[in-house]
Amino acid sequence: MTEKVEGIVLVPEPSREYLNDHQLVDYRDHRRKFVKWALNMGKDPKHADGYAHSTVRQRAYRLDKFYRWVWNEKNGYTLDIRTDHADDYMNHLVYQENTTTYNASCQKAIKLLFKWKNFTHGQSIEWVPQIKFTQNTGSTQPRDFLTRKERRKIGEAALEHGSIPHYNSLTPEQRDRWKAHLAQRFGKPKSEIGLDDWERANSWKIPSLTWVSLDAGFRPVEVGRAKTNWVDLENGILRIPREDSSKNEGNWSVSLRDRTVNLLKQWLAERETREKYDDSDRLWLTRKGNPYSTQSLNGLLDRLCETAEIPTEGRDVTWYSIRHSVGTYMAREEGLAAAQAQLRHKSEQTTMKYDQVPVEERKDALGRMG
């Protein structure tokens, strides 16, 4: 039975580990119905107008955390979510170290849940939250921008991405569940999952790809074109020849942080053991053996934002958001010439758009001004 609807995970791993087999089937079916409805009808059921994929993905993720909180606080598994559960959860969020934006997105997700229950079950439950969270639109950079804090959280999420517990640290029951997860992930029978698959799951590919992009501000096409001969580990740089540059602007040398170099070193060693790279000089390939594209990279960033709990509602967060953050902070720290070189701009005029003081630094300046 499928575990996803249009790429949206129905039962995240923490919930999978909490539920027994019967509960898992029940919850998965419940989630499938909700996700399909939200995608196709959630915004305006009367006119069959659904929410955007990114919105449904985020709200489904927030709701899964809400359900698990209810199960832990209200005596076990249930799908009978009531308004008092929702109010109690809002009170819980008040005392957590979350942003107001995050709490507001959780509240929106629960409101959508009651909207679905009303529409599909013929109920007329109106939840008027006792505590109302509002989106703090003034605390972030422009719509497609990653702040310093968000850049750091994306990097940390990439280190966590796809990782699984050590084989020997698990009980036989936990190991069996992880084998089922890996069987689905790698498209092979559970009986054939072995230690090699366990090591493969803890790959250095995504961490290296993400950290290089955070340093180099790679356009999606550059991630897809990146080759092993670009990498100069000894000097900690990427050497991009003119013929591989996305706009044929010239030969470029792009600086990398020491931590990024170490991740690339780990990935290059691992890459040598992967058969699909035997006849390819591409630095990274997707699971299906294809170069990365805008769509696959935006999907990856969606998942990283989800792991990092970075709100994306009301923002156009794409792979280019990483590039724009590199340009803004490089210009701020080292000037336009450094930003121009790092982003591989032929014209300084192109780099001029990054000649601005980031919002959070302007707020700090106002605070110092009194």
C-alpha positions, -999 to 999 in steps of 0.1 A, spaced: 0 0 0 14 34 -10 29 55 18 27 88 -1 1 109 -20 18 130 -47 50 129 -27 35 138 6 44 114 33 12 99 49 28 84 81 61 100 91 85 78 109 78 90 145 41 81 141 50 48 124 71 38 154 43 48 178 15 28 161 8 -9 160 0 -26 127 -37 -22 129 -35 15 140 -10 21 112 -34 10 85 -62 30 101 -42 62 104 -27 59 69 -61 56 54 -73 86 74 -43 107 63 -47 96 26 -83 108 25 -74 141 42 -44 148 19 -63 141 -13 -92 163 -2 -69 192 8 -51 190 -26 -83 189 -47 -109 207 -26 -95 221 6 -94 258 -3 -129 260 -17 -149 227 -16 -179 241 -34 -158 249 -64 -134 219 -61 -104 243 -56 -75 227 -37 -45 241 -19 -10 242 -34 11 211 -29 36 229 -7 8 242 16 -8 207 19 26 191 26 34 215 54 0 213 70 -1 175 68 33 175 86 20 199 113 -11 178 118 9 146 122 28 163 151 -5 174 166 -20 139 164 10 124 182 8 151 209 -29 141 214 -20 104 216 7 111 242 -14 135 263 -49 120 259 -45 83 267 -34 68 234 -43 65 197 -75 81 185 -88 99 154 -116 116 173 -100 150 174 -120 176 194 -119 213 198 -106 210 234 -77 189 220 -69 218 197 -71 244 224 -49 224 247 -24 221 220 -24 258 214 -17 263 251 12 238 248 27 257 219 28 289 239 54 275 261 76 260 234 105 278 217 87 283 185 83 314 163 48 330 162 48 321 125 53 285 132 25 285 158 2 303 134 9 276 107 0 249 132 -33 267 140 -41 269 103 -34 232 98 -58 223 126 -85 246 112 -82 228 79 -86 195 97 -119 206 112 -130 220 78 -124 186 63 -142 168 91 -172 191 87 -173 186 49 -167 148 48 -185 137 79 -215 161 78 -204 178 110 -208 214 120 -179 218 144 -167 254 147 -133 258 164 -127 293 176 -92 292 191 -89 306 227 -54 317 217 -49 332 183 -15 333 166 -8 356 137 17 353 110 47 377 117 53 389 82 78 415 93 103 391 107 116 376 75 135 387 44 116 392 11 96 363 -2 123 342 -18 150 348 7 167 327 34 179 345 65 212 336 82 193 315 108 174 297 80 206 290 61 221 274 93 190 254 98 190 241 62 226 230 66 218 212 98 187 196 82 208 183 53 231 165 78 200 149 93 184 141 59 179 105 52 199 93 82 187 63 101 198 47 134 228 24 136 219 -12 128 232 -25 161 214 1 182 179 -12 173 157 -39 187 146 -67 163 112 -51 160 126 -16 153 150 -32 128 122 -48 110 103 -15 107 134 2 93 139 -26 68 103 -20 56 112 17 53 144 10 33 126 -15 11 102 12 0 129 38 -3 151 17 -25 124 -2 -44 134 -38 -34 119 -66 -13 123 -63 24 140 -97 25 168 -84 4 176 -54 26 211 -59 41 239 -39 58 249 -24 25 215 -8 22 218 5 58 251 22 49 236 35 17 208 52 36 233 73 56 247 89 24 269 120 22 252 130 -11 225 153 1 247 170 28 275 177 3 251 189 -24 233 212 0 264 226 17 281 233 -17 250 251 -28 249 271 4 285 282 -3 285 285 -41 249 297 -46 244 271 -73 216 276 -98 196 244 -103 212 239 -137 247 241 -121 238 214 -96 228 192 -125 259 200 -145 284 198 -116 313 174 -124 339 157 -102 367 176 -120 354 208 -107 364 199 -71 398 210 -58 398 196 -22 434 206 -15 426 243 -21 390 242 -9 375 256 -41 354 246 -71 370 253 -105 342 257 -131 354 259 -167 339 282 -192 322 254 -211 304 242 -180 293 276 -168 255 280 -170 258 312 -190 293 307 -206 307 337 -188 342 325 -182 363 302 -159 353 306 -123 369 297 -89 344 294 -61 354 294 -24 341 266 -1 341 265 37 363 238 54 332 219 66 319 218 31 352 205 18 351 177 44 316 168 33 326 167 -3 356 145 6 333 120 23 309 120 -7 336 115 -33 349 85 -14 313 71 -11 306 80 -47 334 56 -58 314 27 -44 281 35 -62 277 16 -95 255 42 -112 284 67 -112 308 42 -130 302 57 -164 293 93 -153 314 123 -143 284 140 -127 291 150 -91 255 141 -80 227 121 -96 192 115 -84 180 81 -71 170 73 -106 204 81 -120 194 115 -136 210 149 -132 192 171 -107 166 195 -121 147 225 -108 118 203 -98 139 177 -79 159 204 -61 128 224 -51 113 191 -38 145 185 -18 144 221 -3 108 215 6 118 185 26 147 203 42 125 232 53 101 206 67 128 190 87 142 224 98 107 236 107 111 267 84 77 282 76 72 286 38 36 296 36 32 330 19 67 328 6 82 316 -27 110 295 -13 128 277 -41 164 266 -48 171 301 -59 164 313 -24 198 297 -14 215 316 -42 199 349 -32 210 345 4 246 339 -7 246 371 -28 231 392 0 254 381 28 285 379 6 279 415 -5 273 426 31 304 409 45 329 413 16 314 437 -8 300 435 -43 332 423 -60 333 393 -38 296 386 -43 300 390 -81 329 364 -81 312 339 -58 279 340 -78 297 340 -112 281 372 -125 295 387 -157 281 422 -150 284 441 -117 249 455 -124 235 420 -119 251 418 -85 238 453 -75 205 439 -64 223 423 -34 237 456 -22 213 459 7 215 455 44 195 423 55 163 429 74 175 414 107 206 436 107 186 467 101 164 458 131 195 454 152 207 488 140 174 504 151 177 488 185 212 503 189 199 537 178 174 537 207 
